[in-house]
Amino acid sequence: MRTIDARNAFVMTSMLQEVTRSGTAARAQASLKRADIYGKTGTTNDSMDAWFAGWHPSVVAVVWIGYDNPKKLGDRETGGGLALPVWIEYMTHALKGLPVQEAQPPEGVINVGGDWTFEEYAHGAGVGSLGLEEQAPAPPTEAERKGILDLFRN
């Protein structure tokens, strides 16, 4: 049973494919040498937990790294640095023999300038304004700007 519109699913899948192509999980496609993988890295505040949740149309896997009794993993540890390599290692074996299955756009989704969009919102037909322009705060005066910048100087 479908839980979300096929167009929403495709656009979200496309965004999560981009994470594995050129984002925080770019090592996934580079290492596995296939474009039909999708996912998202994650790191909690203070690097207490790190994870990567990813999938191929036939296989889903999530890697979480952390401690049962929470403590920092390290100041610079991230999902892309800790969990992603474990996920890649698992998927290297899990994807063996599985054909490449890239998502196909459903009816009503088109690619405009490299971006997927709903057909009815393409070519400038989407939301152009929220009508809040008149409520936007005025930019800071030169004196306010100088005062703000002075806060960050020695």
Secondary structure, 3 states (H helix, E strand, C coil): CCCCCHHHHHHHHHHHHHHHHHCCCHHHHHHHCCCCCEEEEEECHHHCEEEEEEEECCEEEEEEEECCCCCCCCCCCCHHHHHHHHHHHHHHHHCCCCCCCCCCCCCCEEEECCEEEEHHHCCCCCCCCCCCHHHCCCCCCHHHHHHHHHHCCC
